[in-house]
């Protein structure tokens, strides 16, 4: 039934602007100085840009959110994409982890929703499986140190959380990133 939910999510009339500002800025990555993302984001909005491509692992959400609020552009004219899960950091996948990361994204943005929330990678702890000890998943299917670990079941559990976020209105649409057909 998760596939049916995706179809329904796409049927809500959510439209994404063609051009967007990628925010994987090296100066934002887990930094305590979000000014780089603030300046780039505010300039993007002043130039007429309306889409941001972010991720929890990029560390730029605080600056993006501040720029959106400072710009004067109505929030309903801006399309915010974000991603949960690994993107070079020890961010675990799994049901509870997905819900927690989504709440953190919204807190950093100081917003009530994102327009598109993606699962960043189909693998937990990509690209460094040794990071599992730094941030173990509470989901047995997603915890590399658990005998019940299963890549497939981890993706399913993570997707169930994504559907929960979509149904709760925290994400207007949901999807996946960097997946190939074998991961779907």
C-alpha positions in Angstrom: 0.0 0.0 0.0 3.0 2.4 0.2 3.0 2.7 -3.6 -0.7 3.8 -3.5 0.2 6.5 -1.0 2.9 7.8 -3.3 0.4 8.0 -6.2 -2.0 9.9 -3.9 0.8 12.2 -2.9 1.6 13.1 -6.5 -2.1 13.7 -7.1 -2.3 16.7 -4.7 -1.2 19.2 -7.3 2.3 19.8 -5.9 4.4 21.5 -8.5 8.2 22.0 -8.2 10.0 24.9 -9.9 12.4 23.7 -12.6 15.5 25.6 -11.3 16.7 25.3 -7.7 19.6 26.3 -5.5 21.6 23.3 -4.4 22.7 23.9 -0.8 25.4 21.3 -0.3 27.8 24.2 0.4 31.0 23.1 2.0 30.9 26.1 4.3 27.6 24.9 5.8 28.4 21.2 6.3 27.8 20.8 10.1 28.9 24.3 10.7 28.0 26.7 13.5 28.1 29.6 10.9 25.0 29.5 8.7 25.8 32.8 7.2 27.0 31.3 3.9 23.7 29.5 3.3 21.8 32.6 4.5 23.6 34.9 2.0 23.4 32.5 -0.9 19.7 31.7 -0.2 18.7 35.4 0.2 20.5 36.3 -3.1 18.7 33.4 -4.8 15.3 34.6 -3.6 16.2 38.2 -4.7 17.2 36.9 -8.1 13.8 35.3 -8.5 14.7 31.7 -7.5 12.0 29.8 -5.6 13.4 26.3 -5.0 15.9 25.1 -2.5 17.5 21.6 -2.6 18.7 20.9 0.9 19.3 18.0 3.3 19.8 17.5 7.0 23.3 16.3 6.2 24.2 19.5 4.5 23.8 21.6 7.6 22.4 24.7 5.8 18.8 24.7 6.8 19.1 27.4 9.5 20.4 29.9 7.0 17.9 28.9 4.3 15.0 29.3 6.8 16.3 32.7 7.9 16.7 33.9 4.3 13.1 32.8 3.5 11.8 34.8 6.4 14.0 37.8 5.7 13.2 37.9 2.0 9.5 38.9 2.2 8.6 36.3 -0.4 5.5 34.5 0.7 6.3 30.9 1.9 3.7 29.4 -0.5 5.7 30.8 -3.4 8.9 28.9 -2.2 9.5 25.2 -2.7 11.8 23.5 -0.2 13.3 20.1 -0.8 15.1 18.3 2.0 16.4 14.9 2.6 16.7 12.5 5.6 19.3 9.9 6.1 22.8 9.4 5.1 24.6 11.8 3.0 28.1 11.4 4.3 27.1 11.7 7.9 26.1 9.0 10.5 22.4 9.6 10.1 20.6 6.3 10.6 17.6 5.2 8.6 14.5 3.6 10.2 11.0 4.6 11.3 11.8 6.6 14.4 15.0 8.1 13.0 13.1 9.3 9.9 10.5 11.0 12.1 13.2 12.6 14.3 15.3 13.8 11.4 12.2 15.4 9.7 11.4 17.2 13.0 15.0 18.5 13.2 14.8 19.7 9.6 11.6 21.7 10.3 13.1 23.0 13.5 16.3 24.2 11.7 14.2 25.8 9.0 11.7 27.2 11.6 8.9 26.0 9.3 5.8 23.8 9.6 6.5 21.7 6.5 8.8 21.0 3.5 7.4 20.7 0.0 9.3 17.6 -0.9 11.0 15.2 1.6 13.3 12.6 0.1 15.2 9.6 1.5 18.7 10.7 0.6 20.2 7.2 -0.1 18.9 3.7 -0.2 21.6 2.5 2.2 22.0 3.2 5.9 25.2 4.9 6.8 26.3 5.5 3.2 29.2 5.8 2.3 30.7 4.7 5.6 29.2 1.6 7.3 31.6 2.0 10.2 29.6 5.1 11.2 26.9 2.7 12.5 28.5 2.7 15.9 28.3 6.6 16.1 24.5 6.7 15.5 22.9 3.2 15.8 19.4 2.9 14.5 16.6 1.9 16.9 15.0 0.0 14.1 16.4 -3.6 14.1 16.0 -3.7 10.3 18.3 -0.7 9.9 20.9 -1.4 12.6 24.0 -2.9 11.0 25.0 -4.5 14.3 21.6 -6.3 14.7 21.1 -9.9 13.4 17.7 -8.7 11.9 19.4 -6.0 9.7 17.9 -6.0 6.2 18.5 -3.4 3.6 15.1 -4.0 2.0 13.2 -4.0 5.3 15.1 -0.9 6.4 13.9 0.9 3.2 10.3 -0.3 3.9 10.4 0.9 7.5 11.9 4.2 6.5 9.2 4.6 3.8 6.4 4.0 6.3 7.7 6.9 8.3 7.8 9.0 5.2 4.1 8.2 4.6 3.3 9.1 8.2 5.1 12.5 7.7 3.1 13.1 4.5 -0.2 12.2 6.0 0.6 14.5 8.9 1.2 17.4 6.6 4.9 17.8 7.6 5.9 17.0 4.0 3.6 18.0 1.1 5.2 15.3 -1.1 7.6 12.5 -0.5 10.1 10.5 -2.6 13.5 8.9 -2.8 16.9 10.1 -4.0 19.9 8.2 -5.4 17.8 5.0 -5.7 18.0 2.6 -8.7 15.4 0.2 -9.8 16.6 -2.6 -7.6 16.1 -0.4 -4.5 12.5 0.4 -5.5 
